[in-house]
Amino acid sequence: MLVIRRDLVEAIVEHARRDHPDEACGVIAGPAADRPERFVPMLNAARSPTFYEFESGDLLRLYREMDANDEVPAVIYHSHTATEAYPSRTDVSYAGEPESHYVLVSTREPDTHEFRSYRIVDGEVTEEPVTIVESYESSPGE
């Protein structure tokens, strides 16, 4: 299950709307896969309505930042501009972070959006429930 703060969901949707008709993409880094914290919108180097790819230099910088901050890519997100929020074969083939949540947002309808999350491990796609919260509850000792 993906538990994610409302402000992060809103930031993803806003990014997807802003980049429409091209696909938007980015990462939410966090101290663990179950704790998305830091919103990192990325540039879709493909600048395409049907495909996304992270710019390699930006991705390298992001992974160095996450390593320095003891973070992981908790959420990897992108938008679909004309289809449902379900991973394409290309999306599945590029999914290389088995611990990450893969979020897709469909912006095909101008007044609504579809927000869904998946785990993608060894080419197998499993949809997971999404719980949107106002804030993460602190655990003892935090």
LINBEL-V212324 format. One record per pair of residues at least 12 apart in sequence whose ideal C-beta (glycine too) atoms are under 8 Angstrom apart, sorted by sequence separation. I is the first residue (numbers start at 1). J is the second residue. D is the distance in Angstrom with one decimal. If there is no record, write none. Layout:
i=I j=J d=D
i=I j=J d=D
This chain:
i=28 j=40 d=6.9
i=42 j=54 d=5.3
i=43 j=55 d=5.4
i=103 j=115 d=7.0
i=104 j=116 d=5.5
i=117 j=129 d=7.9
i=26 j=39 d=7.2
i=27 j=40 d=4.7
i=42 j=55 d=7.2
i=78 j=91 d=7.5
i=91 j=104 d=7.7
i=103 j=116 d=7.2
i=104 j=117 d=7.8
i=117 j=130 d=5.0
i=12 j=26 d=7.3
i=26 j=40 d=5.5
i=103 j=117 d=5.0
i=104 j=118 d=7.2
i=116 j=130 d=7.1
i=26 j=41 d=4.2
i=27 j=42 d=6.7
i=43 j=58 d=6.4
i=87 j=102 d=6.5
i=102 j=117 d=6.8
i=103 j=118 d=7.8
i=115 j=130 d=6.6
i=12 j=28 d=7.8
i=26 j=42 d=4.5
i=42 j=58 d=5.8
i=101 j=117 d=5.0
i=102 j=118 d=4.7
i=24 j=41 d=7.2
i=25 j=42 d=5.2
i=42 j=59 d=7.5
i=87 j=104 d=6.5
i=101 j=118 d=7.4
i=102 j=119 d=7.2
i=86 j=104 d=6.7
i=101 j=119 d=6.9
i=102 j=120 d=5.3
i=25 j=44 d=5.2
i=76 j=95 d=7.8
i=85 j=104 d=3.9
i=8 j=28 d=5.8
i=24 j=44 d=6.4
i=42 j=62 d=7.4
i=85 j=105 d=5.9
i=23 j=44 d=5.5
i=76 j=97 d=6.3
i=85 j=106 d=4.1
i=98 j=119 d=7.6
i=22 j=44 d=5.7
i=40 j=62 d=6.1
i=84 j=106 d=5.5
i=98 j=120 d=7.4
i=23 j=46 d=7.7
i=83 j=106 d=6.7
i=98 j=121 d=4.4
i=4 j=28 d=7.7
i=73 j=97 d=5.5
i=76 j=100 d=5.1
i=80 j=104 d=6.0
i=84 j=108 d=7.7
i=98 j=122 d=7.5
i=19 j=44 d=6.7
i=22 j=47 d=5.5
i=23 j=48 d=6.4
i=75 j=100 d=6.6
i=76 j=101 d=7.5
i=77 j=102 d=7.5
i=78 j=103 d=7.9
i=79 j=104 d=7.1
i=80 j=105 d=7.4
i=81 j=106 d=7.8
i=83 j=108 d=6.5
i=95 j=120 d=3.7
i=15 j=41 d=4.9
i=22 j=48 d=6.0
i=23 j=49 d=6.5
i=52 j=78 d=4.7
i=74 j=100 d=6.5
i=75 j=101 d=4.8
i=76 j=102 d=5.5
i=77 j=103 d=4.0
i=78 j=104 d=6.4
i=79 j=105 d=4.7
i=80 j=106 d=4.8
i=81 j=107 d=5.5
i=82 j=108 d=5.2
i=12 j=39 d=7.7
i=22 j=49 d=5.4
i=23 j=50 d=7.2
i=25 j=52 d=4.3
i=52 j=79 d=8.0
i=72 j=99 d=6.7
i=73 j=100 d=5.0
i=74 j=101 d=6.5
i=75 j=102 d=7.8
i=76 j=103 d=7.3
i=77 j=104 d=7.1
i=78 j=105 d=7.7
i=79 j=106 d=7.0
i=80 j=107 d=7.4
i=81 j=108 d=6.4
i=101 j=128 d=7.1
i=8 j=36 d=5.9
i=11 j=39 d=4.8
i=21 j=49 d=4.7
i=23 j=51 d=6.7
i=24 j=52 d=7.5
i=25 j=53 d=7.8
i=72 j=100 d=7.5
i=75 j=103 d=5.4
i=77 j=105 d=6.8
i=79 j=107 d=5.4
i=80 j=108 d=7.0
i=92 j=120 d=5.8
i=23 j=52 d=4.2
i=25 j=54 d=6.4
i=85 j=114 d=4.3
i=91 j=120 d=7.7
i=11 j=41 d=7.6
i=84 j=114 d=6.3
i=85 j=115 d=6.7
i=86 j=116 d=7.1
i=93 j=123 d=7.5
i=3 j=34 d=6.9
i=5 j=36 d=7.5
i=8 j=39 d=5.8
i=38 j=69 d=8.0
i=50 j=81 d=7.6
i=85 j=116 d=4.3
i=87 j=118 d=5.9
i=92 j=123 d=5.8
i=4 j=36 d=5.5
i=49 j=81 d=4.8
i=50 j=82 d=7.5
i=29 j=62 d=7.7
i=38 j=71 d=6.9
i=49 j=82 d=6.7
i=87 j=120 d=6.4
i=92 j=125 d=6.0
i=2 j=36 d=7.9
i=37 j=71 d=7.7
i=44 j=78 d=7.8
i=27 j=62 d=6.3
i=29 j=65 d=7.6
i=29 j=66 d=5.1
i=37 j=74 d=7.3
i=36 j=74 d=4.0
i=87 j=125 d=5.4
i=31 j=70 d=6.4
i=33 j=72 d=5.8
i=35 j=74 d=6.3
i=36 j=75 d=4.7
i=51 j=90 d=6.8
i=86 j=125 d=8.0
i=29 j=69 d=7.2
i=31 j=71 d=6.1
i=32 j=72 d=6.5
i=34 j=74 d=7.2
i=30 j=71 d=6.0
i=31 j=72 d=7.5
i=33 j=74 d=5.1
i=29 j=71 d=4.1
i=30 j=72 d=6.6
i=32 j=74 d=7.0
i=75 j=117 d=7.8
i=29 j=72 d=6.9
i=29 j=73 d=6.2
i=30 j=74 d=3.8
i=28 j=73 d=7.7
i=29 j=74 d=6.4
i=30 j=75 d=7.9
i=27 j=73 d=4.9
i=28 j=74 d=5.4
i=28 j=75 d=3.9
i=27 j=75 d=6.7
i=27 j=76 d=5.6
i=28 j=77 d=7.2
i=26 j=76 d=7.9
i=27 j=77 d=7.4
i=25 j=76 d=8.0
i=26 j=77 d=5.7
i=25 j=77 d=6.7
i=26 j=78 d=7.7
i=24 j=77 d=7.9
i=25 j=78 d=4.1
i=24 j=78 d=6.4
i=25 j=79 d=7.6
i=23 j=78 d=5.5
i=24 j=79 d=4.6
i=23 j=79 d=5.1
i=23 j=80 d=6.9
i=23 j=81 d=6.0
i=20 j=79 d=7.2
i=22 j=81 d=7.1
i=19 j=79 d=7.0
i=21 j=81 d=5.2
i=20 j=81 d=5.6
i=16 j=79 d=3.7
i=15 j=79 d=7.9
i=12 j=77 d=5.3
i=36 j=101 d=7.5
i=33 j=99 d=4.3
i=8 j=75 d=7.7
i=33 j=100 d=6.1
i=33 j=101 d=6.9
i=4 j=75 d=7.1
i=2 j=75 d=7.3
i=24 j=105 d=7.8
i=20 j=107 d=4.9
i=16 j=105 d=4.6
i=17 j=107 d=6.0
i=12 j=103 d=6.6
i=16 j=107 d=5.0
i=13 j=105 d=5.9
i=12 j=105 d=5.9
i=17 j=113 d=7.7
i=16 j=113 d=7.0
i=2 j=101 d=4.6
i=13 j=113 d=5.4
i=2 j=103 d=7.3
i=35 j=136 d=6.7
i=13 j=115 d=6.9
i=12 j=115 d=7.5
i=9 j=115 d=6.4
i=2 j=117 d=4.2
i=9 j=132 d=5.6
i=2 j=128 d=5.8
i=4 j=130 d=6.7
i=6 j=132 d=5.2
i=1 j=128 d=5.5
i=2 j=129 d=7.4
i=4 j=131 d=7.4
i=5 j=132 d=7.5
i=6 j=133 d=6.9
i=1 j=129 d=4.8
i=2 j=130 d=4.9
i=3 j=131 d=4.8
i=4 j=132 d=6.1
i=5 j=133 d=5.9
i=6 j=134 d=5.8
i=1 j=130 d=7.5
i=2 j=131 d=7.1
i=4 j=133 d=7.3
i=5 j=134 d=7.0
i=1 j=131 d=6.2
i=3 j=133 d=6.1
i=5 j=135 d=6.4
i=5 j=136 d=6.7
i=3 j=136 d=7.3
